[in-house]
Amino acid sequence: MTLSTGSPTNVVVVSNSSDNPFAIDVAYAMGQHEDIADIISMKHFMNSEFCPRFISDEADFDNIGRKLNGKSVVIVSTGSHVKTRQELAMSNLIIARAAKENGAERVILVEPDLFYSAQDRGPHQGLGETNFERDIRDVKKFDGQPFTAKLYAQLLKLSGVDTVMTIHNHSDSVQKMFCDVFGGDFHNLIPYEIYAHYLLNSNILNYGEDGEGLVLCAPDKGARDFVKEMYKTLGLSKAKFIMLDKDRTAERKVEITLHKESEHTFDGLDGASIVLFDDMVRTGSTVVKSCQFLQQINPQRMVFAVSHFYASDEGRERMAHPAIGEILTLNTLPTILNRDEQGRLRKKMVVLKVEKWLAQELCNILGLPQTQEANPYKIDMSSKNPRFKRKIWFSEELSELRLGD
């Protein structure tokens, strides 16, 4: 691989599938122009067992098992419609083992949406460290289940993975446990600057010069630290911060209220622009309930910003609700870029593509020289979105659109 600075480097970027556009873009941003399919063969035996092979010179009998000597191998792993997460996870383990047994000095797994993070504790008090006191009801929720997040981390380490990089992992238990298993070489990247740049430089929200008329909202206490950091990153001194509370009355039913620890009440917020932040959305029920609750403010704009968007049929149907004006998300689940996957939501969806941002963070972790970009993301928006003016890809173009170009 050759970096954007022109310097050669001993880094190889692969994926757990031969045609993963997200992985290809990360590799390209790091300077690897060779096709992933020309670096690693995704071989399957007739009995369906997976046996990858890092491609070598068939005539070279002097370097058998040393193809990757001194190299760092980066495995980029994202969800897919073609393979289940179980298949992809197993592929990660086998590719990591292949890399290490063929001389790789370091193996880095880049998994933007970390697999098995929902299974972040088990049916005993000692299975999972949380930032709250686990009561009997919390322990009972996991009765009969495995602490799969820990199993996955241990298997990755056993297979040869040295470093794990992910984006906006929501679970304190998962973060603590991965840090422990990987000796601190676990990197949970939070996209504060990317969100802030888009919110400050696009016309998705209306607010005054110092944030007058802007409200940042945390859906629960667990999201408070993230949203507070977003508040600091935006640097708008007159913006407001509110926090909601949710009481789950049944598996699919929640009641939303203003949290007693919220910094601001609804007084004086009538007609404000609101951005509700969260790390992930699956069914969309809590998000819609929260946005409906926030309609008391009679908001001028209601934006939901989320890092991991699971576009289930149920979620798409729910989130078409008019209480949500626009959805801002990352492409950590790359299938969200598909217009069929977006469905009716394409008219209210903006996707920020983060491959270049990840590439820069990888170069930082690997200690590689690089050409830094201040805002390394691209933008994908359907022409069905009412704010659409022209096709836009690069973050630097936002200022032109805001000026009405």
Contacts in CASP RR format, 6 or more apart in sequence:
PFRMAT RR
TARGET T0000
AUTHOR 0000-0000-0000
METHOD contacts of the structure
MODEL  1
MTLSTGSPTNVVVVSNSSDNPFAIDVAYAMGQHEDIADIISMKHFMNSEF
CPRFISDEADFDNIGRKLNGKSVVIVSTGSHVKTRQELAMSNLIIARAAK
ENGAERVILVEPDLFYSAQDRGPHQGLGETNFERDIRDVKKFDGQPFTAK
LYAQLLKLSGVDTVMTIHNHSDSVQKMFCDVFGGDFHNLIPYEIYAHYLL
NSNILNYGEDGEGLVLCAPDKGARDFVKEMYKTLGLSKAKFIMLDKDRTA
ERKVEITLHKESEHTFDGLDGASIVLFDDMVRTGSTVVKSCQFLQQINPQ
RMVFAVSHFYASDEGRERMAHPAIGEILTLNTLPTILNRDEQGRLRKKMV
VLKVEKWLAQELCNILGLPQTQEANPYKIDMSSKNPRFKRKIWFSEELSE
LRLGD
1 8 0 8 1.000
1 9 0 8 1.000
1 10 0 8 1.000
1 11 0 8 1.000
1 12 0 8 1.000
1 13 0 8 1.000
1 27 0 8 1.000
1 30 0 8 1.000
1 31 0 8 1.000
1 32 0 8 1.000
1 34 0 8 1.000
2 8 0 8 1.000
2 9 0 8 1.000
2 31 0 8 1.000
2 33 0 8 1.000
3 9 0 8 1.000
3 30 0 8 1.000
3 31 0 8 1.000
3 363 0 8 1.000
3 368 0 8 1.000
3 369 0 8 1.000
3 370 0 8 1.000
4 31 0 8 1.000
4 370 0 8 1.000
4 371 0 8 1.000
5 369 0 8 1.000
5 370 0 8 1.000
5 371 0 8 1.000
7 368 0 8 1.000
7 369 0 8 1.000
9 366 0 8 1.000
9 368 0 8 1.000
10 70 0 8 1.000
10 71 0 8 1.000
10 72 0 8 1.000
10 105 0 8 1.000
11 30 0 8 1.000
11 32 0 8 1.000
11 71 0 8 1.000
11 72 0 8 1.000
11 73 0 8 1.000
11 74 0 8 1.000
11 366 0 8 1.000
11 368 0 8 1.000
12 32 0 8 1.000
12 39 0 8 1.000
12 68 0 8 1.000
12 71 0 8 1.000
12 72 0 8 1.000
12 73 0 8 1.000
12 74 0 8 1.000
13 23 0 8 1.000
13 26 0 8 1.000
13 27 0 8 1.000
13 30 0 8 1.000
13 32 0 8 1.000
13 36 0 8 1.000
13 74 0 8 1.000
13 76 0 8 1.000
14 23 0 8 1.000
14 36 0 8 1.000
14 39 0 8 1.000
14 40 0 8 1.000
14 73 0 8 1.000
14 74 0 8 1.000
14 75 0 8 1.000
14 76 0 8 1.000
14 95 0 8 1.000
15 22 0 8 1.000
15 23 0 8 1.000
15 24 0 8 1.000
15 36 0 8 1.000
15 75 0 8 1.000
15 76 0 8 1.000
15 77 0 8 1.000
15 78 0 8 1.000
16 75 0 8 1.000
16 76 0 8 1.000
16 77 0 8 1.000
16 83 0 8 1.000
16 88 0 8 1.000
16 91 0 8 1.000
16 92 0 8 1.000
16 95 0 8 1.000
17 23 0 8 1.000
17 42 0 8 1.000
17 80 0 8 1.000
17 82 0 8 1.000
17 83 0 8 1.000
17 88 0 8 1.000
17 91 0 8 1.000
18 36 0 8 1.000
18 37 0 8 1.000
18 40 0 8 1.000
18 41 0 8 1.000
18 42 0 8 1.000
19 37 0 8 1.000
20 36 0 8 1.000
20 76 0 8 1.000
20 78 0 8 1.000
20 80 0 8 1.000
20 334 0 8 1.000
21 334 0 8 1.000
22 76 0 8 1.000
22 78 0 8 1.000
22 112 0 8 1.000
22 331 0 8 1.000
22 334 0 8 1.000
22 355 0 8 1.000
23 36 0 8 1.000
23 76 0 8 1.000
23 78 0 8 1.000
24 35 0 8 1.000
24 36 0 8 1.000
25 353 0 8 1.000
25 355 0 8 1.000
25 356 0 8 1.000
26 74 0 8 1.000
26 76 0 8 1.000
26 110 0 8 1.000
26 355 0 8 1.000
26 358 0 8 1.000
26 359 0 8 1.000
26 362 0 8 1.000
27 36 0 8 1.000
27 76 0 8 1.000
29 355 0 8 1.000
29 356 0 8 1.000
29 358 0 8 1.000
29 359 0 8 1.000
29 360 0 8 1.000
29 376 0 8 1.000
30 74 0 8 1.000
30 359 0 8 1.000
30 362 0 8 1.000
30 363 0 8 1.000
38 55 0 8 1.000
39 54 0 8 1.000
39 55 0 8 1.000
40 52 0 8 1.000
40 53 0 8 1.000
40 54 0 8 1.000
40 55 0 8 1.000
40 95 0 8 1.000
41 52 0 8 1.000
41 53 0 8 1.000
41 54 0 8 1.000
41 55 0 8 1.000
42 50 0 8 1.000
42 52 0 8 1.000
43 50 0 8 1.000
43 51 0 8 1.000
43 52 0 8 1.000
43 53 0 8 1.000
44 50 0 8 1.000
44 51 0 8 1.000
45 51 0 8 1.000
50 90 0 8 1.000
50 91 0 8 1.000
50 94 0 8 1.000
51 94 0 8 1.000
52 91 0 8 1.000
52 94 0 8 1.000
52 95 0 8 1.000
52 98 0 8 1.000
53 98 0 8 1.000
54 67 0 8 1.000
54 68 0 8 1.000
54 98 0 8 1.000
54 99 0 8 1.000
54 102 0 8 1.000
56 63 0 8 1.000
56 67 0 8 1.000
63 69 0 8 1.000
65 101 0 8 1.000
65 102 0 8 1.000
65 103 0 8 1.000
66 102 0 8 1.000
66 103 0 8 1.000
67 102 0 8 1.000
67 103 0 8 1.000
68 99 0 8 1.000
68 102 0 8 1.000
68 103 0 8 1.000
68 104 0 8 1.000
68 105 0 8 1.000
69 103 0 8 1.000
69 105 0 8 1.000
70 103 0 8 1.000
70 104 0 8 1.000
70 105 0 8 1.000
71 103 0 8 1.000
71 104 0 8 1.000
71 105 0 8 1.000
72 104 0 8 1.000
72 105 0 8 1.000
72 106 0 8 1.000
72 107 0 8 1.000
72 108 0 8 1.000
72 366 0 8 1.000
73 96 0 8 1.000
73 99 0 8 1.000
73 104 0 8 1.000
73 106 0 8 1.000
73 107 0 8 1.000
73 108 0 8 1.000
74 108 0 8 1.000
74 110 0 8 1.000
74 362 0 8 1.000
75 92 0 8 1.000
75 95 0 8 1.000
75 96 0 8 1.000
75 99 0 8 1.000
75 107 0 8 1.000
75 108 0 8 1.000
75 109 0 8 1.000
75 110 0 8 1.000
75 161 0 8 1.000
76 110 0 8 1.000
77 88 0 8 1.000
77 89 0 8 1.000
77 91 0 8 1.000
77 92 0 8 1.000
77 109 0 8 1.000
77 110 0 8 1.000
77 111 0 8 1.000
77 115 0 8 1.000
78 111 0 8 1.000
78 112 0 8 1.000
78 113 0 8 1.000
78 332 0 8 1.000
78 333 0 8 1.000
78 334 0 8 1.000
79 85 0 8 1.000
79 88 0 8 1.000
79 113 0 8 1.000
79 333 0 8 1.000
79 334 0 8 1.000
79 335 0 8 1.000
80 88 0 8 1.000
80 335 0 8 1.000
81 335 0 8 1.000
83 91 0 8 1.000
85 115 0 8 1.000
85 116 0 8 1.000
88 115 0 8 1.000
89 115 0 8 1.000
89 116 0 8 1.000
89 152 0 8 1.000
92 109 0 8 1.000
92 111 0 8 1.000
92 156 0 8 1.000
92 159 0 8 1.000
92 161 0 8 1.000
93 155 0 8 1.000
93 156 0 8 1.000
93 158 0 8 1.000
93 159 0 8 1.000
94 159 0 8 1.000
96 107 0 8 1.000
96 109 0 8 1.000
96 156 0 8 1.000
96 159 0 8 1.000
96 160 0 8 1.000
96 161 0 8 1.000
97 159 0 8 1.000
97 160 0 8 1.000
99 107 0 8 1.000
99 160 0 8 1.000
100 107 0 8 1.000
100 159 0 8 1.000
100 160 0 8 1.000
106 162 0 8 1.000
106 163 0 8 1.000
107 160 0 8 1.000
107 161 0 8 1.000
107 162 0 8 1.000
107 163 0 8 1.000
108 161 0 8 1.000
108 162 0 8 1.000
108 163 0 8 1.000
108 164 0 8 1.000
108 165 0 8 1.000
108 362 0 8 1.000
108 365 0 8 1.000
108 366 0 8 1.000
109 156 0 8 1.000
109 161 0 8 1.000
109 163 0 8 1.000
109 164 0 8 1.000
109 165 0 8 1.000
110 165 0 8 1.000
110 166 0 8 1.000
110 358 0 8 1.000
110 362 0 8 1.000
111 164 0 8 1.000
111 165 0 8 1.000
111 166 0 8 1.000
112 166 0 8 1.000
112 167 0 8 1.000
112 308 0 8 1.000
112 330 0 8 1.000
112 332 0 8 1.000
112 333 0 8 1.000
112 354 0 8 1.000
112 358 0 8 1.000
113 166 0 8 1.000
113 167 0 8 1.000
113 280 0 8 1.000
113 308 0 8 1.000
113 332 0 8 1.000
113 333 0 8 1.000
114 164 0 8 1.000
114 166 0 8 1.000
114 169 0 8 1.000
114 174 0 8 1.000
114 178 0 8 1.000
115 152 0 8 1.000
116 148 0 8 1.000
116 149 0 8 1.000
116 151 0 8 1.000
116 152 0 8 1.000
117 149 0 8 1.000
117 169 0 8 1.000
117 170 0 8 1.000
117 171 0 8 1.000
117 174 0 8 1.000
119 145 0 8 1.000
119 146 0 8 1.000
119 147 0 8 1.000
119 148 0 8 1.000
119 149 0 8 1.000
120 128 0 8 1.000
120 147 0 8 1.000
120 149 0 8 1.000
120 171 0 8 1.000
120 173 0 8 1.000
120 174 0 8 1.000
120 177 0 8 1.000
121 127 0 8 1.000
121 128 0 8 1.000
121 130 0 8 1.000
121 134 0 8 1.000
121 138 0 8 1.000
121 142 0 8 1.000
121 147 0 8 1.000
121 173 0 8 1.000
122 128 0 8 1.000
122 139 0 8 1.000
122 142 0 8 1.000
122 145 0 8 1.000
122 146 0 8 1.000
122 147 0 8 1.000
123 139 0 8 1.000
123 140 0 8 1.000
123 142 0 8 1.000
123 143 0 8 1.000
123 144 0 8 1.000
123 145 0 8 1.000
124 139 0 8 1.000
125 134 0 8 1.000
125 139 0 8 1.000
127 142 0 8 1.000
127 147 0 8 1.000
127 150 0 8 1.000
128 147 0 8 1.000
128 150 0 8 1.000
128 173 0 8 1.000
128 176 0 8 1.000
128 177 0 8 1.000
129 172 0 8 1.000
129 173 0 8 1.000
129 176 0 8 1.000
129 177 0 8 1.000
130 172 0 8 1.000
130 173 0 8 1.000
131 172 0 8 1.000
149 171 0 8 1.000
149 173 0 8 1.000
149 174 0 8 1.000
149 177 0 8 1.000
149 178 0 8 1.000
150 177 0 8 1.000
150 181 0 8 1.000
153 164 0 8 1.000
153 177 0 8 1.000
153 178 0 8 1.000
153 181 0 8 1.000
153 182 0 8 1.000
154 181 0 8 1.000
156 164 0 8 1.000
156 181 0 8 1.000
157 181 0 8 1.000
157 182 0 8 1.000
161 182 0 8 1.000
162 182 0 8 1.000
162 185 0 8 1.000
163 182 0 8 1.000
163 185 0 8 1.000
163 186 0 8 1.000
163 187 0 8 1.000
163 365 0 8 1.000
164 178 0 8 1.000
164 182 0 8 1.000
164 185 0 8 1.000
164 186 0 8 1.000
164 187 0 8 1.000
165 186 0 8 1.000
165 187 0 8 1.000
165 189 0 8 1.000
165 358 0 8 1.000
165 361 0 8 1.000
165 362 0 8 1.000
165 365 0 8 1.000
166 186 0 8 1.000
166 187 0 8 1.000
166 188 0 8 1.000
166 189 0 8 1.000
167 188 0 8 1.000
167 189 0 8 1.000
167 190 0 8 1.000
167 191 0 8 1.000
167 307 0 8 1.000
167 308 0 8 1.000
167 330 0 8 1.000
167 332 0 8 1.000
167 354 0 8 1.000
167 358 0 8 1.000
168 188 0 8 1.000
168 189 0 8 1.000
168 190 0 8 1.000
168 191 0 8 1.000
168 226 0 8 1.000
168 279 0 8 1.000
168 307 0 8 1.000
168 308 0 8 1.000
168 332 0 8 1.000
169 175 0 8 1.000
169 188 0 8 1.000
169 279 0 8 1.000
170 279 0 8 1.000
170 280 0 8 1.000
175 186 0 8 1.000
175 188 0 8 1.000
178 186 0 8 1.000
179 186 0 8 1.000
187 361 0 8 1.000
187 365 0 8 1.000
189 357 0 8 1.000
189 358 0 8 1.000
189 361 0 8 1.000
190 226 0 8 1.000
190 229 0 8 1.000
191 307 0 8 1.000
191 330 0 8 1.000
191 352 0 8 1.000
191 354 0 8 1.000
191 357 0 8 1.000
192 229 0 8 1.000
192 230 0 8 1.000
192 233 0 8 1.000
193 233 0 8 1.000
193 375 0 8 1.000
194 330 0 8 1.000
194 352 0 8 1.000
194 354 0 8 1.000
194 357 0 8 1.000
194 375 0 8 1.000
194 377 0 8 1.000
195 230 0 8 1.000
195 233 0 8 1.000
195 277 0 8 1.000
195 305 0 8 1.000
195 328 0 8 1.000
195 352 0 8 1.000
196 230 0 8 1.000
196 233 0 8 1.000
196 234 0 8 1.000
197 375 0 8 1.000
197 377 0 8 1.000
197 395 0 8 1.000
197 398 0 8 1.000
198 204 0 8 1.000
198 328 0 8 1.000
198 350 0 8 1.000
198 352 0 8 1.000
198 377 0 8 1.000
198 379 0 8 1.000
198 395 0 8 1.000
198 398 0 8 1.000
199 205 0 8 1.000
199 234 0 8 1.000
199 275 0 8 1.000
199 305 0 8 1.000
199 328 0 8 1.000
200 234 0 8 1.000
201 395 0 8 1.000
201 398 0 8 1.000
201 399 0 8 1.000
201 402 0 8 1.000
202 398 0 8 1.000
202 401 0 8 1.000
202 402 0 8 1.000
203 387 0 8 1.000
203 401 0 8 1.000
203 402 0 8 1.000
204 301 0 8 1.000
204 303 0 8 1.000
204 326 0 8 1.000
204 328 0 8 1.000
204 350 0 8 1.000
204 387 0 8 1.000
205 214 0 8 1.000
205 273 0 8 1.000
205 275 0 8 1.000
205 301 0 8 1.000
205 303 0 8 1.000
206 213 0 8 1.000
206 273 0 8 1.000
206 300 0 8 1.000
206 301 0 8 1.000
207 213 0 8 1.000
207 214 0 8 1.000
207 236 0 8 1.000
207 239 0 8 1.000
207 272 0 8 1.000
207 273 0 8 1.000
208 214 0 8 1.000
208 238 0 8 1.000
210 236 0 8 1.000
210 237 0 8 1.000
210 238 0 8 1.000
210 239 0 8 1.000
211 236 0 8 1.000
211 237 0 8 1.000
211 238 0 8 1.000
211 239 0 8 1.000
212 238 0 8 1.000
212 239 0 8 1.000
213 238 0 8 1.000
213 239 0 8 1.000
213 240 0 8 1.000
213 269 0 8 1.000
213 271 0 8 1.000
213 272 0 8 1.000
213 273 0 8 1.000
214 236 0 8 1.000
214 238 0 8 1.000
214 239 0 8 1.000
214 240 0 8 1.000
214 272 0 8 1.000
214 273 0 8 1.000
214 275 0 8 1.000
215 239 0 8 1.000
215 240 0 8 1.000
215 241 0 8 1.000
215 242 0 8 1.000
215 264 0 8 1.000
215 269 0 8 1.000
215 272 0 8 1.000
215 273 0 8 1.000
215 274 0 8 1.000
215 275 0 8 1.000
215 297 0 8 1.000
215 299 0 8 1.000
216 227 0 8 1.000
216 230 0 8 1.000
216 231 0 8 1.000
216 234 0 8 1.000
216 239 0 8 1.000
216 240 0 8 1.000
216 241 0 8 1.000
216 242 0 8 1.000
216 274 0 8 1.000
216 275 0 8 1.000
216 277 0 8 1.000
217 227 0 8 1.000
217 241 0 8 1.000
217 242 0 8 1.000
217 243 0 8 1.000
217 244 0 8 1.000
217 274 0 8 1.000
217 275 0 8 1.000
217 276 0 8 1.000
217 277 0 8 1.000
217 290 0 8 1.000
217 294 0 8 1.000
218 224 0 8 1.000
218 226 0 8 1.000
218 227 0 8 1.000
218 228 0 8 1.000
218 241 0 8 1.000
218 242 0 8 1.000
218 243 0 8 1.000
218 244 0 8 1.000
218 277 0 8 1.000
219 244 0 8 1.000
219 246 0 8 1.000
219 276 0 8 1.000
219 277 0 8 1.000
219 278 0 8 1.000
219 286 0 8 1.000
219 287 0 8 1.000
219 290 0 8 1.000
220 243 0 8 1.000
220 244 0 8 1.000
220 245 0 8 1.000
220 246 0 8 1.000
220 259 0 8 1.000
221 243 0 8 1.000
221 245 0 8 1.000
221 259 0 8 1.000
221 261 0 8 1.000
223 277 0 8 1.000
223 278 0 8 1.000
223 279 0 8 1.000
224 243 0 8 1.000
226 277 0 8 1.000
226 279 0 8 1.000
227 241 0 8 1.000
227 243 0 8 1.000
227 277 0 8 1.000
228 241 0 8 1.000
230 277 0 8 1.000
231 239 0 8 1.000
231 241 0 8 1.000
240 263 0 8 1.000
240 264 0 8 1.000
240 269 0 8 1.000
240 272 0 8 1.000
241 262 0 8 1.000
241 263 0 8 1.000
241 264 0 8 1.000
242 258 0 8 1.000
242 262 0 8 1.000
242 263 0 8 1.000
242 264 0 8 1.000
242 265 0 8 1.000
242 266 0 8 1.000
242 269 0 8 1.000
243 258 0 8 1.000
243 259 0 8 1.000
243 261 0 8 1.000
243 262 0 8 1.000
243 263 0 8 1.000
244 256 0 8 1.000
244 257 0 8 1.000
244 258 0 8 1.000
244 259 0 8 1.000
244 262 0 8 1.000
244 290 0 8 1.000
244 293 0 8 1.000
245 256 0 8 1.000
245 257 0 8 1.000
245 258 0 8 1.000
245 259 0 8 1.000
245 260 0 8 1.000
246 254 0 8 1.000
246 255 0 8 1.000
246 256 0 8 1.000
246 257 0 8 1.000
246 286 0 8 1.000
246 289 0 8 1.000
246 290 0 8 1.000
247 254 0 8 1.000
247 255 0 8 1.000
247 257 0 8 1.000
248 254 0 8 1.000
249 255 0 8 1.000
252 283 0 8 1.000
252 285 0 8 1.000
253 285 0 8 1.000
254 285 0 8 1.000
254 286 0 8 1.000
254 289 0 8 1.000
255 289 0 8 1.000
256 286 0 8 1.000
256 289 0 8 1.000
256 290 0 8 1.000
256 292 0 8 1.000
256 293 0 8 1.000
257 293 0 8 1.000
258 265 0 8 1.000
258 266 0 8 1.000
266 296 0 8 1.000
266 297 0 8 1.000
269 297 0 8 1.000
270 297 0 8 1.000
270 298 0 8 1.000
271 297 0 8 1.000
271 298 0 8 1.000
271 299 0 8 1.000
271 300 0 8 1.000
272 297 0 8 1.000
272 299 0 8 1.000
272 300 0 8 1.000
273 299 0 8 1.000
273 300 0 8 1.000
273 301 0 8 1.000
273 303 0 8 1.000
274 294 0 8 1.000
274 297 0 8 1.000
274 299 0 8 1.000
274 301 0 8 1.000
274 302 0 8 1.000
274 303 0 8 1.000
275 303 0 8 1.000
275 304 0 8 1.000
275 305 0 8 1.000
275 328 0 8 1.000
276 287 0 8 1.000
276 290 0 8 1.000
276 291 0 8 1.000
276 294 0 8 1.000
276 302 0 8 1.000
276 303 0 8 1.000
276 304 0 8 1.000
276 305 0 8 1.000
277 305 0 8 1.000
277 306 0 8 1.000
278 287 0 8 1.000
278 304 0 8 1.000
278 305 0 8 1.000
278 306 0 8 1.000
278 307 0 8 1.000
279 306 0 8 1.000
279 307 0 8 1.000
279 308 0 8 1.000
280 306 0 8 1.000
280 307 0 8 1.000
280 308 0 8 1.000
280 309 0 8 1.000
280 310 0 8 1.000
281 287 0 8 1.000
281 304 0 8 1.000
281 306 0 8 1.000
281 308 0 8 1.000
281 309 0 8 1.000
281 310 0 8 1.000
281 315 0 8 1.000
281 319 0 8 1.000
282 310 0 8 1.000
282 312 0 8 1.000
282 315 0 8 1.000
283 312 0 8 1.000
283 314 0 8 1.000
283 315 0 8 1.000
283 318 0 8 1.000
284 314 0 8 1.000
284 315 0 8 1.000
284 318 0 8 1.000
284 319 0 8 1.000
285 318 0 8 1.000
287 304 0 8 1.000
287 306 0 8 1.000
287 318 0 8 1.000
287 319 0 8 1.000
287 324 0 8 1.000
288 318 0 8 1.000
288 319 0 8 1.000
288 321 0 8 1.000
288 323 0 8 1.000
288 324 0 8 1.000
291 302 0 8 1.000
291 304 0 8 1.000
291 321 0 8 1.000
291 323 0 8 1.000
291 324 0 8 1.000
292 321 0 8 1.000
292 323 0 8 1.000
294 302 0 8 1.000
294 323 0 8 1.000
295 302 0 8 1.000
295 323 0 8 1.000
301 325 0 8 1.000
301 326 0 8 1.000
302 323 0 8 1.000
302 324 0 8 1.000
302 325 0 8 1.000
302 326 0 8 1.000
303 325 0 8 1.000
303 326 0 8 1.000
303 327 0 8 1.000
303 328 0 8 1.000
304 319 0 8 1.000
304 324 0 8 1.000
304 325 0 8 1.000
304 326 0 8 1.000
304 327 0 8 1.000
304 328 0 8 1.000
305 327 0 8 1.000
305 328 0 8 1.000
305 329 0 8 1.000
306 327 0 8 1.000
306 328 0 8 1.000
306 329 0 8 1.000
307 329 0 8 1.000
307 330 0 8 1.000
307 332 0 8 1.000
308 329 0 8 1.000
308 330 0 8 1.000
308 332 0 8 1.000
308 333 0 8 1.000
309 327 0 8 1.000
309 329 0 8 1.000
309 330 0 8 1.000
309 333 0 8 1.000
309 336 0 8 1.000
310 333 0 8 1.000
311 333 0 8 1.000
311 335 0 8 1.000
311 336 0 8 1.000
311 341 0 8 1.000
311 342 0 8 1.000
311 343 0 8 1.000
311 345 0 8 1.000
316 342 0 8 1.000
316 343 0 8 1.000
316 344 0 8 1.000
316 345 0 8 1.000
319 327 0 8 1.000
319 345 0 8 1.000
320 344 0 8 1.000
320 345 0 8 1.000
320 348 0 8 1.000
324 348 0 8 1.000
325 348 0 8 1.000
326 348 0 8 1.000
326 349 0 8 1.000
326 350 0 8 1.000
326 385 0 8 1.000
326 387 0 8 1.000
327 345 0 8 1.000
327 348 0 8 1.000
327 349 0 8 1.000
327 350 0 8 1.000
328 350 0 8 1.000
328 352 0 8 1.000
329 336 0 8 1.000
329 349 0 8 1.000
329 350 0 8 1.000
329 351 0 8 1.000
329 352 0 8 1.000
330 351 0 8 1.000
330 352 0 8 1.000
330 353 0 8 1.000
330 354 0 8 1.000
331 337 0 8 1.000
331 351 0 8 1.000
331 352 0 8 1.000
331 353 0 8 1.000
331 354 0 8 1.000
331 355 0 8 1.000
331 380 0 8 1.000
332 354 0 8 1.000
335 341 0 8 1.000
336 342 0 8 1.000
336 349 0 8 1.000
336 351 0 8 1.000
337 351 0 8 1.000
337 353 0 8 1.000
337 380 0 8 1.000
339 346 0 8 1.000
339 382 0 8 1.000
342 349 0 8 1.000
342 382 0 8 1.000
346 382 0 8 1.000
346 384 0 8 1.000
346 385 0 8 1.000
347 382 0 8 1.000
347 384 0 8 1.000
347 385 0 8 1.000
347 386 0 8 1.000
348 385 0 8 1.000
349 381 0 8 1.000
349 382 0 8 1.000
349 385 0 8 1.000
350 379 0 8 1.000
350 380 0 8 1.000
350 381 0 8 1.000
350 385 0 8 1.000
351 379 0 8 1.000
351 380 0 8 1.000
351 381 0 8 1.000
352 377 0 8 1.000
352 378 0 8 1.000
352 379 0 8 1.000
352 380 0 8 1.000
353 377 0 8 1.000
353 378 0 8 1.000
353 379 0 8 1.000
353 380 0 8 1.000
354 376 0 8 1.000
354 377 0 8 1.000
355 378 0 8 1.000
356 373 0 8 1.000
356 376 0 8 1.000
356 377 0 8 1.000
356 378 0 8 1.000
357 376 0 8 1.000
357 377 0 8 1.000
359 376 0 8 1.000
360 370 0 8 1.000
360 372 0 8 1.000
360 373 0 8 1.000
360 376 0 8 1.000
362 368 0 8 1.000
363 369 0 8 1.000
363 370 0 8 1.000
375 395 0 8 1.000
375 396 0 8 1.000
376 395 0 8 1.000
377 395 0 8 1.000
378 393 0 8 1.000
378 394 0 8 1.000
378 395 0 8 1.000
379 392 0 8 1.000
379 393 0 8 1.000
379 394 0 8 1.000
379 395 0 8 1.000
379 398 0 8 1.000
380 393 0 8 1.000
381 387 0 8 1.000
381 388 0 8 1.000
381 392 0 8 1.000
382 388 0 8 1.000
389 401 0 8 1.000
389 404 0 8 1.000
389 405 0 8 1.000
390 401 0 8 1.000
392 398 0 8 1.000
392 401 0 8 1.000
END
